Amino acid sequence: MKLCVFANDPLQAYFEKGEIKKRYFNPENFFDEIHFISFIEKDIEIAKIQKIGGTARVIIHSVGKISIRKRKKSLNLILELVKKIKPDIIRSYNPLLEGWFAANCAKKLNLPFFISLHTQYDHNRKIAKKNNLKKFLALKYTEKFIEPFVLKNADKITAVYKIIVPYVEKHSTTNVEILHNKVDCNRFQTATKIDNILQPMILSVGNLIPVKNHSALIKAIKNIDANLMIIGNGEQYQELMDLIKNLNLENKVTIKKSVPNDQIQNYYKSAKIFALAYNPELEALPIPVIEAMATGLPVIIPHPKESFSEGLEGIAIFSKNDEKSFEKNIKTILNNKNLQEEISKKSLQKSKEFDESKIEAREAQIYAELIKKRKNNEEID
């Protein structure tokens, strides 16, 4: 059984961010071979990322950088490559350039096409319009010429948050299934505390980009008798380091650019509270939030967009997305041990819904259903 994946980024990027997770692309070891189409001149050595393919043989096909404007000239090259691979199914994780190639290959080769979505692209456009004109124009182009084609040609669409559903419904009649991100709950529950971390420690995990709003947490910690550790890297690294210095918080705030995925659970275990000030218009239940719940941490996150909650009422502490509100909520939890214990129990219980065994089983089932449907159609023809 063969899978052809058009991933969002080169596998090198997953490795550098410490996001090499077991069987991420091979739920329940469903596939024997996984072929990655990588839009880079030379991607990472397979041994470093084998874990994401589980027991499958992993093959990376580096095809070089291809721009959206010149994609049609490269389509035959990609199409011939996929023909040689002879996959049973094609998978993509976005409706942009990678999704466009995936959709075209699936359509022309009569293969099932499965796409999963991890952000709200319409709101990405709104943000880009305010902050990055070049990116906004690119996203307006994809909105008209690429995204509708990708979504209309998908045999299966899953989304990790409910807030993505209206975006899909705008461009496609294909029903969307919510398939949340997954975590290995047992690994986080049985993690080991790190001895040399200053306590009490507030943990935040996420890319250092504006929509994660890390500056709110840095400002919030100034008047709290606690320490803040942020794990993540990105364009705002130096900006956030300067903010820490300007607020004289060098002894209270630490930024770790990267932690290997097989060690990240120990940082969660060493924290008292998890907080993340992400944009609820773009995401509703990021992986770090689930990881924190699986560790039994009280979680402080922004109020969800109305009607698009992921069932965290009474479990997470919802906050206004500013430093004053986060400061108040962090202090409330730190000063109330009974509340800490109550929320911790609820977090652990809720996290079971996102355990990898449950999510992987459904993902593998989707693959089986799509492949079976294709074979049945061939027999009818």
N, C-alpha and C positions, 0 to 999 in steps of 0.2 A: 504494500500500500504506500503510495507516494503523495506527498503534499508539496505544493509550490507556494512559497510565501513571498509577498511583496511587503516587507516590513516598513515601518515609518522611517527608520534610520538605519545606517550601516550598523552591523553588529559590533563594530569597534566602539560605537557610541554607547551601546548598552553596557559593554564591559567597563568603559571609563566611568560611567555613572554608578557602577556597582549593582547593576540590575540584571545579573545573570541568575535567573531563577529556574529551579529544576522543572523540567517538562513544560515550560511556559508555552512552547509552540507544539507540544505533543501530549495532549491530555490523555492520561491513562495509557501512555505509550501506544497510541492507536496506530501510528504510522511506522513503517520500516525505514523509509527514507524521507528526509526533509530537505528540499532545495530552496535556498534563499537567493532571490534576485537582489543584488546590492548595487546601488547607484554610487559607486566609488571606484577608483582605479584599482585599489587593492585593499581588501578587507582583512580582518583579524585572522590569526591562526585558529583553526577549528578546535584544537585542544583546549583553548581558553574559554570557549563558549559551548562546548559539547553538552554541558548540563541542561541547556535550554531545549535540547532535542531529545532528552531522556535516553532511551535505548536505541533510538533511530540513528541511522547513518546520516550525518550532516554534510551537505555539500553547499559551498558558497560560490555563486556565479557573479563575479564583479564585472559590471558592464560600463563603468565610468559614469561621470556626471552627465545628466541629461536635463535640459531646461524644459519648462512647460511649453514655451513657444516652439521649441524644435522637437517636440515629442513625436510628431507624426513621422518624421524622417527616421526615427529610431525604432518605430513599431515593428517593422519586418524583422529587424535584428532580434528583438526580444521575442517575437512570435516564433521564430525559427529555434531559438534557444529552448523555449517552453515545449515545443514539439518534440525535441530530442529528449527532454526530461520525461515526457509522457506521464504527467501527474494524474491522479484520480480526482483531484479537487484543487482549486486555487483560493488562497486566502489573502485578504488585505486588511489593513488596520486604519485606513483613512480613505476619504473620497477625493483625494487630490491627485498628484502625479502618479504615485504608486498605485492608487486605486484605479486610475484610468488605464494603466497598462494591464493590471490584473483583469479588469472588466473586459477589455478588448481581447485579451488572450482567451479568456473563458468563453466569450461569445463566438469567436472565430473557430475555436477548437471544440466547441460543444461540450464544455466542462462545467461542473457546478462552481458557482462563485459565492463565497461566504465572506462578508465584510463585517467587522466590528468597529464601533465608533466610541471614542473616548473623550470627546469634548464637544461643545456647542459651537458649531462653525459660524452660525449667524451672529452670535454675540462676539466671537473673535473678530468679525468684520467691524462691529461697532467700536471695539477697542482700538483696532488698527486705524480706523477713520480719525480718531482723536490723536493718536500718538505716532503713527507711521504711515504716511501717505503712500509710499512705494508698496508696502505690504498690503495696504487697503486696496490699491488698484489691482494687485495680483489676485487678491481674494475675490474681488468683484468679477474678474475674468473667469476664475474657476467656478464661481457661483453660476455663471451663465453657460459656460462651454464644457465644463468638466464634471462638476458634482452631480447634476441631474442625470447625466449619462451613466455614471458609476452606480448611483443608487437605483435607477430604473432597471439596470441589468443584473442586480444582485438577486441571487436565489434565496439568500438568507441574510437578514440584517439583525445584529444584536447591538445593544447600547449598554454602557456601564452605569448610566444614570437616566432617570426619567426626564430630566430637562432636555435631553437630546431628542426625544420623541417628536416634538413639534417641528424640529428642523427636518427630520426624515419625512414626515407627513407632507411637508411643503413640496418635496421633490419626487416622492415615490408612493405607489400604492401598496408596496410590500409591507406587511405587518412587521413591527419592531418588537423584538423580545428583549426584556431586561435581563442581562446576564452580568451580574456584578463582578468586580475584580475579586480575586481569590487570594487567600493566605493559608499558610500551614499553621493552623491554630496551635497545634501541639508544640511546635518549635518556639513560638512566642510565649506560651504558658510556662514552658520548662526552661526558659533562658536563665543565664547566670548574671548576677549583678557585677558591675565593674567597680572595684574598690576605690580607685583614686579620683572618682568624679565628685566634685563639690556638691554638697546637698544643702537644702532641697534643690533638685534640678527640674526645670521645666524643659521639655523637649519639643522641638518642631522639626519636621522633615519635609523638604520640598525644594524644587529648583529655585535658585535665586533670581526670580523674574518678578516684574511688577505685580502680576495678578496674584501672586502668593502673599503679597503685602507683609513681608517679614519686618519691615520697619515699624509696623504697629506693635509687634511683640517686643522689639528692642526698646522702644519708647516706654512700653508698659512695664517692663522689668525694672526700670529706673527706681521706682518707688515701692518695690516689693523686696522683702527679705528672702531672696532666692536667686538662683543662677539660671541662665538660659543657654541651652545648647541648640544650635541650628545645624542640621546635617543637610547639605545640598551645595550645588555649584551653579554658576550661571552668570549672565551679563551684569548682574547687580553686585557681584562679590565686592569689588573695591568700594562701590558706593555705600554698601552696608558696613564695611570695615571702617570707612571714614565716619559714618554716623556713630558707630560704637565709640570711636576715639573722641569725637566731638562732645559726646555725652558723658565722657569719662567712665565708660562701662567696661573697659578692657578686662577688669578682674571679675566681671559678672556675666559676660556674654562670650561664648565661643562659637566660631563657625568651623565646622569640619566639612571640607569640600566633598569628601567621599568616604564611605564605609563599605567594605565588602558585604554583599547581601547575606552571606552566611554568618556574619557577625552583628548585623544591625539589631537583632533581637535583644542583644545584651545591653544596648543603649536604652531601648524601651524599658527593659527590666530595671534599669538604674534610675529611671525618672519617677517623679511623684505625680506629674500632670503632663498631658499632651495637649498642645495648642497649635492650631494652624488657621491663619487668617486669609484663606483662599477666597476667590471670587465665586459666590454661589450661583452666578449666572452662567458660569462655565463648567463647574463641576459640583457634585453634591456629596460624593462619598469616595474621596481619594484613597488610594491604597494605604498611605501612612495612617489614616484614621482607622481603617480596619485593623491594621497591625497593632495600633495602640490599644484598641478594644480587646484584641486577642491576648494582649499582655495583662489586661485588667486595669488599664489606666483610666482615670477620669479624663474625658475628652471635652475640650472647649473649641467650638467651631462657630462660624457665622450662621445666622438664621437662614434656613433654606428658602429658596424662592417659593412663594405661595403656590400650593397645590402640587409641589414637586419634592416633597420630603421623601426620604428613603427609610422612613419608619424609625427615626432616631429620637422622636419625642419621648421625654421622660428618661432618656438614656444619656444622650450628650447634653452638655450645657451650651445652649445657644446664646451667642453674643452679638451685639452690634459690631460691625467690622471696623473698629477704631481702638486706639490704645487705651482710652479710659475704660471702655467696657471690658476689654480683656484684662486690664489691671484689676478691676472690681471682681470679676469672676474667678481669676486666679487666687486672689486673696481669700475669697469666700471658701473655696475648696481647701486651700492650705490651712485655714483656721478651723476647719470642721472635720475632725477625724471620722465621725459617724457618717457624714455625707460622702467622704472619700470612699469608705467601705461599701456604702449603698450603691454608689455609681459604679464602683469597680465590679461588683457582682452582676449588675445589669449589662455592663460592657462585655464581660466574659460570655454571658448568655447570648447576647445579640451576635457576637462574632461567629458563633457556630453556623449561622446562616451563610457565611461567606467562606467556610472551610474549603480548602482545595479539593477534598474528596467529593463534595457536593457539586461544586462548580465544574470541576473536570469531568465528572460523570455526564453532566448535561452537555458540555461542549463536545465530548466524544460522541454522544448520542446524535447531536446535530450533524456532525461529519457523516456518521453512518446513515442517517436519514437522507441526506443530500446525495450521497453516492448510490444508495439503493434506488432512489427516485430516478436518477439518471439511467441506471441499468434497465429499470423497468420501461422507461421511455424508449430506449434503444431496441428492446425486445418487441415493443408494439410497432415501431417503425419497420 
